[in-house]
Amino acid sequence: MRTFCLVVASTVAAVALTGCGAGDSQPIGSPLPPTDAAEVLALLESTTQPVIINVWASWCIPCRSEAPLLERAHAQFGDDVRFLGVNVADTQDGARRFIAEFGLSFENLFDAPRSVPAALGGSGVPLTYFFAPGGELVHFQPGVIDERTLALQLDELLQRRGGS
């Protein structure tokens, strides 16, 4: 079983080292690509790897607490699991500042009308969905995600990916 451990000091250091425009994160001046429910559902149906979708907003305090945890998980498991952030009910400027502040290197999309969480059966922020390859929902986490839940769900996704 692979484990995921959050080390606060290393997370803070990683965020400090990545800076505002490092890695694959969108430059602060570049708008997030828009998305809608149909696009995300099609992505889930066609995927051959597990997907974690995190629905967030820049004004959401719990979203701020989980962003470093998700970035660290992406750094460790991003080759095996696709991480996708979906910014909702927000502004492009707010979303870009949030991504820059936390050095998020995983893909983030912009869904101002909240069509994605509505289609996936959730409301509010944050929300985290764990999907097996092909789009089967494995776990839904309303509210802030903690290290233990993230680790357990990552293990589940990786086992399913391996055919277990």
PyRosetta script that sets phi, psi and omega in degrees:
from pyrosetta import init, pose_from_sequence

init()
pose = pose_from_sequence("MRTFCLVVASTVAAVALTGCGAGDSQPIGSPLPPTDAAEVLALLESTTQPVIINVWASWCIPCRSEAPLLERAHAQFGDDVRFLGVNVADTQDGARRFIAEFGLSFENLFDAPRSVPAALGGSGVPLTYFFAPGGELVHFQPGVIDERTLALQLDELLQRRGGS")
pose.set_psi(1, 128.0)
pose.set_omega(1, 176.6)
pose.set_phi(2, -82.4)
pose.set_psi(2, 142.3)
pose.set_omega(2, 179.7)
pose.set_phi(3, -119.1)
pose.set_psi(3, 157.0)
pose.set_omega(3, -179.9)
pose.set_phi(4, -124.0)
pose.set_psi(4, 122.0)
pose.set_omega(4, -179.1)
pose.set_phi(5, -121.8)
pose.set_psi(5, 132.3)
pose.set_omega(5, 176.8)
pose.set_phi(6, -92.6)
pose.set_psi(6, 122.1)
pose.set_omega(6, 173.6)
pose.set_phi(7, -114.0)
pose.set_psi(7, 110.2)
pose.set_omega(7, -172.3)
pose.set_phi(8, -55.6)
pose.set_psi(8, -44.9)
pose.set_omega(8, -178.0)
pose.set_phi(9, -61.2)
pose.set_psi(9, -42.7)
pose.set_omega(9, -179.1)
pose.set_phi(10, -71.6)
pose.set_psi(10, -31.8)
pose.set_omega(10, 177.0)
pose.set_phi(11, -65.0)
pose.set_psi(11, -45.0)
pose.set_omega(11, 178.8)
pose.set_phi(12, -62.6)
pose.set_psi(12, -42.8)
pose.set_omega(12, 178.8)
pose.set_phi(13, -63.8)
pose.set_psi(13, -41.4)
pose.set_omega(13, -179.7)
pose.set_phi(14, -63.8)
pose.set_psi(14, -41.9)
pose.set_omega(14, 178.5)
pose.set_phi(15, -64.6)
pose.set_psi(15, -41.6)
pose.set_omega(15, -180.0)
pose.set_phi(16, -64.8)
pose.set_psi(16, -38.3)
pose.set_omega(16, -178.8)
pose.set_phi(17, -73.6)
pose.set_psi(17, -32.4)
pose.set_omega(17, -177.0)
pose.set_phi(18, -73.5)
pose.set_psi(18, -28.3)
pose.set_omega(18, 177.8)
pose.set_phi(19, 69.2)
pose.set_psi(19, -165.9)
pose.set_omega(19, -172.0)
pose.set_phi(20, -86.2)
pose.set_psi(20, -24.5)
pose.set_omega(20, -175.7)
pose.set_phi(21, -131.2)
pose.set_psi(21, 24.2)
pose.set_omega(21, -173.9)
pose.set_phi(22, -81.6)
pose.set_psi(22, 166.9)
pose.set_omega(22, 174.1)
pose.set_phi(23, 63.2)
pose.set_psi(23, -144.1)
pose.set_omega(23, -177.6)
pose.set_phi(24, -91.1)
pose.set_psi(24, 2.4)
pose.set_omega(24, -176.4)
pose.set_phi(25, -65.5)
pose.set_psi(25, 152.3)
pose.set_omega(25, -179.7)
pose.set_phi(26, -70.6)
pose.set_psi(26, 136.7)
pose.set_omega(26, 175.7)
pose.set_phi(27, -59.0)
pose.set_psi(27, 151.0)
pose.set_omega(27, -174.8)
pose.set_phi(28, -60.6)
pose.set_psi(28, -26.4)
pose.set_omega(28, 179.7)
pose.set_phi(29, -86.5)
pose.set_psi(29, -7.1)
pose.set_omega(29, -175.5)
pose.set_phi(30, -96.6)
pose.set_psi(30, 127.1)
pose.set_omega(30, 179.3)
pose.set_phi(31, -66.4)
pose.set_psi(31, 147.4)
pose.set_omega(31, 173.4)
pose.set_phi(32, -69.7)
pose.set_psi(32, 141.2)
pose.set_omega(32, 177.6)
pose.set_phi(33, -63.3)
pose.set_psi(33, 135.5)
pose.set_omega(33, 177.2)
pose.set_phi(34, -72.6)
pose.set_psi(34, 153.0)
pose.set_omega(34, 176.5)
pose.set_phi(35, -143.4)
pose.set_psi(35, 171.0)
pose.set_omega(35, 174.3)
pose.set_phi(36, -146.8)
pose.set_psi(36, 174.4)
pose.set_omega(36, -176.2)
pose.set_phi(37, -59.4)
pose.set_psi(37, -42.4)
pose.set_omega(37, -177.9)
pose.set_phi(38, -60.8)
pose.set_psi(38, -41.6)
pose.set_omega(38, -180.0)
pose.set_phi(39, -64.8)
pose.set_psi(39, -44.8)
pose.set_omega(39, -178.7)
pose.set_phi(40, -69.2)
pose.set_psi(40, -40.3)
pose.set_omega(40, 177.7)
pose.set_phi(41, -63.4)
pose.set_psi(41, -39.0)
pose.set_omega(41, 176.9)
pose.set_phi(42, -64.7)
pose.set_psi(42, -40.8)
pose.set_omega(42, 177.3)
pose.set_phi(43, -60.0)
pose.set_psi(43, -46.0)
pose.set_omega(43, -178.9)
pose.set_phi(44, -63.3)
pose.set_psi(44, -41.8)
pose.set_omega(44, -179.4)
pose.set_phi(45, -65.1)
pose.set_psi(45, -32.4)
pose.set_omega(45, -174.7)
pose.set_phi(46, -95.6)
pose.set_psi(46, -5.4)
pose.set_omega(46, -174.1)
pose.set_phi(47, -73.1)
pose.set_psi(47, 143.9)
pose.set_omega(47, 176.4)
pose.set_phi(48, -105.8)
pose.set_psi(48, 2.7)
pose.set_omega(48, 177.3)
pose.set_phi(49, -129.3)
pose.set_psi(49, 159.2)
pose.set_omega(49, 177.0)
pose.set_phi(50, -61.5)
pose.set_psi(50, 153.9)
pose.set_omega(50, -179.6)
pose.set_phi(51, -133.6)
pose.set_psi(51, 134.3)
pose.set_omega(51, 170.3)
pose.set_phi(52, -111.2)
pose.set_psi(52, 121.9)
pose.set_omega(52, 176.3)
pose.set_phi(53, -109.7)
pose.set_psi(53, 123.5)
pose.set_omega(53, 175.9)
pose.set_phi(54, -112.4)
pose.set_psi(54, 121.5)
pose.set_omega(54, 178.8)
pose.set_phi(55, -96.7)
pose.set_psi(55, 126.1)
pose.set_omega(55, -172.7)
pose.set_phi(56, -146.4)
pose.set_psi(56, 169.7)
pose.set_omega(56, 173.4)
pose.set_phi(57, -144.8)
pose.set_psi(57, 149.2)
pose.set_omega(57, -176.3)
pose.set_phi(58, -66.7)
pose.set_psi(58, -26.3)
pose.set_omega(58, -178.4)
pose.set_phi(59, -86.4)
pose.set_psi(59, -2.1)
pose.set_omega(59, -175.7)
pose.set_phi(60, -87.0)
pose.set_psi(60, 114.9)
pose.set_omega(60, -179.3)
pose.set_phi(61, -63.2)
pose.set_psi(61, -47.1)
pose.set_omega(61, 177.1)
pose.set_phi(62, -60.6)
pose.set_psi(62, -31.8)
pose.set_omega(62, 177.6)
pose.set_phi(63, -62.5)
pose.set_psi(63, -35.3)
pose.set_omega(63, 178.9)
pose.set_phi(64, -66.5)
pose.set_psi(64, -35.4)
pose.set_omega(64, -178.4)
pose.set_phi(65, -74.3)
pose.set_psi(65, -29.4)
pose.set_omega(65, -177.7)
pose.set_phi(66, -92.5)
pose.set_psi(66, -14.7)
pose.set_omega(66, -177.8)
pose.set_phi(67, -56.9)
pose.set_psi(67, -47.1)
pose.set_omega(67, 178.8)
pose.set_phi(68, -63.7)
pose.set_psi(68, -35.0)
pose.set_omega(68, 178.2)
pose.set_phi(69, -63.9)
pose.set_psi(69, -45.1)
pose.set_omega(69, 178.9)
pose.set_phi(70, -66.1)
pose.set_psi(70, -39.3)
pose.set_omega(70, 178.8)
pose.set_phi(71, -64.6)
pose.set_psi(71, -41.1)
pose.set_omega(71, 178.8)
pose.set_phi(72, -64.9)
pose.set_psi(72, -41.3)
pose.set_omega(72, 177.9)
pose.set_phi(73, -63.2)
pose.set_psi(73, -40.8)
pose.set_omega(73, 177.7)
pose.set_phi(74, -61.9)
pose.set_psi(74, -42.1)
pose.set_omega(74, 179.3)
pose.set_phi(75, -61.3)
pose.set_psi(75, -35.2)
pose.set_omega(75, -177.7)
pose.set_phi(76, -85.4)
pose.set_psi(76, -35.8)
pose.set_omega(76, -171.2)
pose.set_phi(77, -120.9)
pose.set_psi(77, 5.6)
pose.set_omega(77, -174.8)
pose.set_phi(78, -61.3)
pose.set_psi(78, -20.8)
pose.set_omega(78, 176.9)
pose.set_phi(79, -77.2)
pose.set_psi(79, -22.3)
pose.set_omega(79, -175.6)
pose.set_phi(80, -107.3)
pose.set_psi(80, -22.6)
pose.set_omega(80, -177.0)
pose.set_phi(81, -132.3)
pose.set_psi(81, 133.0)
pose.set_omega(81, 177.4)
pose.set_phi(82, -84.3)
pose.set_psi(82, 125.6)
pose.set_omega(82, 176.8)
pose.set_phi(83, -102.5)
pose.set_psi(83, 132.0)
pose.set_omega(83, -179.0)
pose.set_phi(84, -136.2)
pose.set_psi(84, 121.4)
pose.set_omega(84, 174.4)
pose.set_phi(85, -95.7)
pose.set_psi(85, 139.8)
pose.set_omega(85, 176.4)
pose.set_phi(86, -125.1)
pose.set_psi(86, 109.2)
pose.set_omega(86, 178.9)
pose.set_phi(87, -83.5)
pose.set_psi(87, 129.7)
pose.set_omega(87, -176.8)
pose.set_phi(88, -126.6)
pose.set_psi(88, 155.2)
pose.set_omega(88, 172.6)
pose.set_phi(89, 45.6)
pose.set_psi(89, 50.3)
pose.set_omega(89, -171.7)
pose.set_phi(90, -142.6)
pose.set_psi(90, -176.9)
pose.set_omega(90, 172.7)
pose.set_phi(91, -109.7)
pose.set_psi(91, 156.3)
pose.set_omega(91, 175.9)
pose.set_phi(92, -59.2)
pose.set_psi(92, -43.2)
pose.set_omega(92, -179.3)
pose.set_phi(93, -61.5)
pose.set_psi(93, -45.9)
pose.set_omega(93, 178.8)
pose.set_phi(94, -61.4)
pose.set_psi(94, -43.3)
pose.set_omega(94, 179.8)
pose.set_phi(95, -63.5)
pose.set_psi(95, -45.0)
pose.set_omega(95, -179.4)
pose.set_phi(96, -64.9)
pose.set_psi(96, -39.7)
pose.set_omega(96, 178.4)
pose.set_phi(97, -63.7)
pose.set_psi(97, -41.8)
pose.set_omega(97, 179.3)
pose.set_phi(98, -60.8)
pose.set_psi(98, -48.9)
pose.set_omega(98, 179.7)
pose.set_phi(99, -59.6)
pose.set_psi(99, -43.4)
pose.set_omega(99, 179.2)
pose.set_phi(100, -66.6)
pose.set_psi(100, -43.9)
pose.set_omega(100, -178.5)
pose.set_phi(101, -59.1)
pose.set_psi(101, -41.0)
pose.set_omega(101, -176.8)
pose.set_phi(102, -97.8)
pose.set_psi(102, 1.6)
pose.set_omega(102, 177.4)
pose.set_phi(103, 59.8)
pose.set_psi(103, 37.2)
pose.set_omega(103, -177.6)
pose.set_phi(104, -66.9)
pose.set_psi(104, 124.7)
pose.set_omega(104, -177.5)
pose.set_phi(105, -105.7)
pose.set_psi(105, -5.0)
pose.set_omega(105, 177.6)
pose.set_phi(106, -88.6)
pose.set_psi(106, 162.4)
pose.set_omega(106, -176.3)
pose.set_phi(107, -63.8)
pose.set_psi(107, 135.4)
pose.set_omega(107, 176.3)
pose.set_phi(108, -130.5)
pose.set_psi(108, 138.3)
pose.set_omega(108, -179.7)
pose.set_phi(109, -121.1)
pose.set_psi(109, 162.1)
pose.set_omega(109, -175.2)
pose.set_phi(110, -112.7)
pose.set_psi(110, 121.0)
pose.set_omega(110, -178.6)
pose.set_phi(111, -131.8)
pose.set_psi(111, 73.8)
pose.set_omega(111, -176.3)
pose.set_phi(112, -55.5)
pose.set_psi(112, -41.4)
pose.set_omega(112, -178.2)
pose.set_phi(113, -81.0)
pose.set_psi(113, 2.0)
pose.set_omega(113, 178.8)
pose.set_phi(114, 65.6)
pose.set_psi(114, 33.7)
pose.set_omega(114, -179.2)
pose.set_phi(115, -70.4)
pose.set_psi(115, -31.4)
pose.set_omega(115, -177.7)
pose.set_phi(116, -67.3)
pose.set_psi(116, -55.0)
pose.set_omega(116, -179.9)
pose.set_phi(117, -62.9)
pose.set_psi(117, -34.1)
pose.set_omega(117, 177.8)
pose.set_phi(118, -61.3)
pose.set_psi(118, -42.1)
pose.set_omega(118, -179.9)
pose.set_phi(119, -70.1)
pose.set_psi(119, -28.5)
pose.set_omega(119, -178.9)
pose.set_phi(120, -90.6)
pose.set_psi(120, -0.9)
pose.set_omega(120, 176.0)
pose.set_phi(121, 87.7)
pose.set_psi(121, 28.5)
pose.set_omega(121, 179.5)
pose.set_phi(122, -130.7)
pose.set_psi(122, 164.2)
pose.set_omega(122, 173.6)
pose.set_phi(123, -147.0)
pose.set_psi(123, 157.0)
pose.set_omega(123, -177.5)
pose.set_phi(124, 83.4)
pose.set_psi(124, -175.1)
pose.set_omega(124, 176.1)
pose.set_phi(125, -144.9)
pose.set_psi(125, 150.3)
pose.set_omega(125, -8.0)
pose.set_phi(126, -80.7)
pose.set_psi(126, 159.4)
pose.set_omega(126, 174.8)
pose.set_phi(127, -137.2)
pose.set_psi(127, 139.4)
pose.set_omega(127, 177.2)
pose.set_phi(128, -132.0)
pose.set_psi(128, 128.5)
pose.set_omega(128, -178.5)
pose.set_phi(129, -116.5)
pose.set_psi(129, 139.0)
pose.set_omega(129, 178.5)
pose.set_phi(130, -118.0)
pose.set_psi(130, 119.4)
pose.set_omega(130, -176.9)
pose.set_phi(131, -119.1)
pose.set_psi(131, 136.0)
pose.set_omega(131, 172.4)
pose.set_phi(132, -76.2)
pose.set_psi(132, 164.6)
pose.set_omega(132, 174.1)
pose.set_phi(133, -52.5)
pose.set_psi(133, 139.5)
pose.set_omega(133, -178.0)
pose.set_phi(134, 90.7)
pose.set_psi(134, -7.3)
pose.set_omega(134, 173.4)
pose.set_phi(135, 95.4)
pose.set_psi(135, 11.0)
pose.set_omega(135, 177.2)
pose.set_phi(136, -72.2)
pose.set_psi(136, 125.0)
pose.set_omega(136, 177.6)
pose.set_phi(137, -71.3)
pose.set_psi(137, 121.9)
pose.set_omega(137, -179.4)
pose.set_phi(138, -97.6)
pose.set_psi(138, -39.2)
pose.set_omega(138, -178.0)
pose.set_phi(139, -156.8)
pose.set_psi(139, 143.9)
pose.set_omega(139, 175.1)
pose.set_phi(140, -123.7)
pose.set_psi(140, 126.3)
pose.set_omega(140, -179.6)
pose.set_phi(141, -117.2)
pose.set_psi(141, 97.6)
pose.set_omega(141, 173.6)
pose.set_phi(142, -76.8)
pose.set_psi(142, 144.1)
pose.set_omega(142, -178.5)
pose.set_phi(143, 83.3)
pose.set_psi(143, -177.4)
pose.set_omega(143, -175.7)
pose.set_phi(144, -64.0)
pose.set_psi(144, 140.8)
pose.set_omega(144, 178.2)
pose.set_phi(145, -96.1)
pose.set_psi(145, 141.8)
pose.set_omega(145, 178.5)
pose.set_phi(146, -105.3)
pose.set_psi(146, 169.8)
pose.set_omega(146, -176.5)
pose.set_phi(147, -59.4)
pose.set_psi(147, -43.4)
pose.set_omega(147, -177.5)
pose.set_phi(148, -63.2)
pose.set_psi(148, -48.1)
pose.set_omega(148, -179.5)
pose.set_phi(149, -62.4)
pose.set_psi(149, -43.7)
pose.set_omega(149, 179.0)
pose.set_phi(150, -60.9)
pose.set_psi(150, -44.5)
pose.set_omega(150, -180.0)
pose.set_phi(151, -62.6)
pose.set_psi(151, -45.5)
pose.set_omega(151, 180.0)
pose.set_phi(152, -62.6)
pose.set_psi(152, -42.2)
pose.set_omega(152, -177.9)
pose.set_phi(153, -72.9)
pose.set_psi(153, -35.5)
pose.set_omega(153, 174.1)
pose.set_phi(154, -61.9)
pose.set_psi(154, -44.4)
pose.set_omega(154, 177.6)
pose.set_phi(155, -58.8)
pose.set_psi(155, -43.5)
pose.set_omega(155, 179.3)
pose.set_phi(156, -60.9)
pose.set_psi(156, -46.5)
pose.set_omega(156, -179.9)
pose.set_phi(157, -62.2)
pose.set_psi(157, -42.8)
pose.set_omega(157, -178.6)
pose.set_phi(158, -67.1)
pose.set_psi(158, -35.0)
pose.set_omega(158, 175.8)
pose.set_phi(159, -66.7)
pose.set_psi(159, -41.9)
pose.set_omega(159, 179.0)
pose.set_phi(160, -65.6)
pose.set_psi(160, -37.4)
pose.set_omega(160, 178.6)
pose.set_phi(161, -63.4)
pose.set_psi(161, -36.5)
pose.set_omega(161, -178.5)
pose.set_phi(162, -79.7)
pose.set_psi(162, 1.6)
pose.set_omega(162, 178.3)
pose.set_phi(163, 86.5)
pose.set_psi(163, 9.8)
pose.set_omega(163, -179.5)
pose.set_phi(164, -77.4)
pose.dump_pdb("model.pdb")
